[in-house]
Amino acid sequence: MAQIKTGQASSAPAIDPTRLEEEVAYLAKRHRISAAIVREIIRRIGTVERSAVEREIRKGMARR
């Protein structure tokens, strides 16, 4: 049931890798989850937008 997003990677603006890692570290610390989980969510939803990632984190925590 994995959703595969096609075509978005090329249309999305490139984000600086150091800024991305800072964002991952911030979200991981704020939500008390591992950075690997945050990276997996970003990969799965196909965006690094903070609100979208936080929404997915909340969905996952509601399932626990």
C-alpha positions in Angstrom: 0.0 0.0 0.0 3.0 2.3 -0.4 2.2 5.4 -2.4 4.7 6.3 -5.0 4.9 9.9 -6.0 6.3 10.5 -9.4 7.4 13.7 -11.0 7.5 15.7 -7.9 11.2 15.3 -7.2 12.1 17.1 -10.4 9.6 20.0 -10.0 10.5 20.6 -6.3 13.2 23.2 -5.6 16.5 21.7 -4.4 17.0 22.1 -0.7 20.4 22.6 0.9 21.6 19.3 2.4 22.8 20.9 5.6 19.5 22.8 6.0 17.6 19.5 5.4 19.6 17.8 8.2 19.0 20.7 10.5 15.3 20.4 9.8 15.4 16.6 10.4 17.2 17.0 13.7 14.8 19.7 14.8 11.7 17.6 14.1 13.2 14.5 15.6 14.1 16.3 18.8 10.7 18.2 19.0 8.6 15.0 18.5 11.0 12.7 20.4 11.5 10.3 17.5 14.6 9.2 15.7 16.0 11.2 12.8 15.7 8.0 10.6 11.9 8.0 11.1 11.7 11.7 10.1 13.8 11.0 7.0 11.5 8.0 6.1 8.4 10.2 6.4 10.0 12.9 4.2 10.9 10.2 1.6 7.4 8.7 1.8 5.4 11.9 1.5 7.8 13.4 -1.0 8.1 16.9 0.6 10.2 18.5 3.2 7.4 21.0 4.2 7.4 21.1 8.0 3.6 21.2 8.4 3.2 18.1 6.2 5.9 16.2 8.0 4.4 17.1 11.4 1.0 16.0 10.2 2.3 12.6 9.3 4.2 12.3 12.6 0.9 13.0 14.5 -0.9 10.4 12.4 1.7 7.9 13.3 1.7 8.7 17.0 -2.1 8.4 17.0 -1.7 4.8 15.8 0.6 3.8 18.7 
